[in-house]
Amino acid sequence: VQLQASGGGLVQPGGSLRLSCAASGSIRAINSMAWYRQAPGKQRELVAQATSGAITNYADSVKGRFTISRDGTKNTVYLQMTSLKPEDTAVYYCNADLWTVRGQYSGYWGQGTLVTVSS
């Protein structure tokens, strides 16, 4: 199983970015998909999560600015980020909790994509 994240980059404060993360491999079903981020010198934190039941959760710091969505046909999760602030600067990681075709349930991580918000 692999998770491939993309879409990071440099953006000015107030700008927008859209991150994508596609899961591939021997996947039977995906339960939840999420985005985490880790800023320099800080612990990794949950940014947003979307469950298979279409329930979404957001960190208080991004509510109203970020939107998580999933495309079940493509095993892909997106994070639309708007009104970006310098404090959003971090490496963003996608995560998926899923069952493999062998029936194993586990969490998988993508490689991370850097988002830098700076003028």
C-alpha angles and dihedrals in degrees: 000000000000134000116204117195126194143161104074124133147119118312135168121246110279092027132118138238135179121214123199131194124186123195119209140170134056096353122157098176140341120226106185135357124198147172123230129180137202122199121199111285093006136100122258111267136193113254103176139343134197121194128205087255090062093252113146131197129189137191110251090241093063103035111128093015106060128052125194121202138170136213105205093190090060099033086235133141126198134198116201108198121193135171089027119199131201089251089063088070108120146107107279119213128192121217133193129191106204150151118245122218086260090060098253117143117209146134122258131195134211123225097258132249124225120236116190120186110193141130 
